[in-house]
Amino acid sequence: MNFFGFETICGVDREHATPFLTRAKIGRLRLHIFHRGDADPDPHDHPWDFWTFPLTAYVEEVVDRGSMNVFRQVVPAWRWSYRPAEHTHRVLGRYDSLATMEAVMGAFVFGTRRVPPQCQPGKIVTIVWQGKSNRKWGFLRNRDGNWCWTPWREYVFGGGKHAPCEPSDGGSA
């Protein structure tokens, strides 16, 4: 493993028109520049615990692994946030506080349901301290009400992204 590194990650075989992530590293310290949110339809976990310090606030979709509820949350800028390896999420995009406030005001006026945080185009910059690798990582998929966890290589390269989840796999997530 290289102590220093720099790379830009794009979609598989340039599946996506734009780069996804530029990453610079020195040991376990990382600088991440997200050019866009996660294009994969499913949330992922990580092989290591990590701390993130966003320089720009962003919105992530999170799966509570206990209840399997999916929700959006804002990851605030200029604050350290700890994430265990099992934290299952999808980066949606840069947080748009103005659009969120407008949506909340509209919901208040018209008596509609709670409004999730809104996103806007733009880069997301984070500083990350990565823990030691202690598990395999992958994607948590929900297909027709069944949940299943798929190792990342199978998901990305083996057709797992589009495969169904078997009903018996629902409890293994």
N, C-alpha and C positions, 0 to 999 in steps of 0.2 A: 504494500500500500504506500502511495506517495504521500509525503508530508505536505508538499505544496501542490496545488492543482488549480486549474481554471478550465471550465467547459461550458458550452451552451447546449442544452437538451431540447430537441424538437420532438414532434410526434413521430410515431413509428413509421419509418419509410416516408417521412415528410407528409404524413397523413393530414397534418394540420398546417395551414399556410404560414403560420408565424412561429417563431421560437417560443418555448414555454418558460424555460428557466436558465438563467446564467448563474453559475456558481463558482465562487473563488474560495479556496480553503488554505488554511495554515493549520496543520494538525487537526484538532477537532473544532476549531473555530471556522465558521462559514459566513460568507456574505452571499445571500440569495437575492437575485433580482428576478421576480416573476414578471414576465412580459404579458401574461394573461392568466386567467384562472385555469383550474384543471379542466381539460376538455373531456376526460373520461367521465362516463355517466355515473360511476360508482365511487364511493369513498374508499380511502386506503388507510392502513396503519403504517407503522415503521418498525425497523429492526432494533431501534434504540430509543431510549428516553432522550428528550432534548429540551432545551430552553430556547425560546425565541424572543427577540427584542425587535419588534417592527418599527421601522422609521416612518412607515405609512400604515394607517389603519386599514384592515381588510375584513371581509366577510367570509366565514367558512360555514359549510354545512357539516353538522356533526351528528354521529349516530351514538346514542346512549346505549352501550352494549348490554346493560342490564334490562332495560325495557324495550329496546330496539326502536325507540322513538327517534325521529329525524327532526332536527331543528337548525335554524340559522343563528349564528352569534357573531358579534363584532369582536375582533381581536384588536384592542386599542394600541395606538402608537405610543412609543416612548415608555413602555412598561414591560418588564420581563414576565413571560408566561411559561410555566412549566407544562410539558406534555409528556405523559408516559407513552411508552412504545405502543400501547394498545389504543391510544387516542385515535379514533377513526373519523377521518374528516376529508373534506374536499374544499380546496381554496376556490371560492367563487369569483372574487374580484375585489378591487379597491372599494373601500367603504365610501358611500355617497351620503353624507349626513343631511344635505339639503333635500335631496330626493326622498330620503327616509322621513324627514320632518314633514314634507308636503304630503306624503302618503298617510302619515299618522293623522295630520290635520283633516285630510279628506275622510279618513275612517271615522274620526270623531264626529264630524259634521253629518255624515250619512249613516252613522250608527252601524258600521260594518265591523268585521272581526279584526283581530290584531294584525298588524302589518309587519312583515319580516324586514330586516335591514336591507337596504337597496345597495346595488353596486354601480360603479361607473368604470369606463375604460381607463386604463392607465397602469403604470408599473407599480408593483408592490416591492418594497425593499425591506429585508429583514436581516438581522444578525442572529446567527444560530450557534449555540454551543451543543455539540452532539455528544451524547453518552456512548458508552461501549455497546457494541452490537451484542444482543442477548437473545434474539429470537428471529424467526423467519417473518417476512412481511408480505402483505398482499392486499387484496381488495375484498370488501364486504359487499356482496351483491344481493339484491332483492328481486326475485323473478316470480311473478304471479303469487305474491304473498309468502314465498319461501325464501329464507335467508341462507346464504352459504358464503364461506370464506374461500377465496381462490388465491394460491400463491402468485406473486407478481409476474413471474416468467410465463406461467400458463395463461394468465389473464392477457398479457400484452402480446405474446408470440404464439400461443397455442390455441387461440380461439375461445378462451375462457370468458372474454368480455361479452360474447353473444350467446354463450351456452346457458341452458336452463339450470335452475337449482332444483335438485330432487327434494321432495317433501321430507325425506328422512334427514336431510342436511340442515333443516331449520334450527335444530337445537345446538348445532356445533359452532355457531358463529360467535 
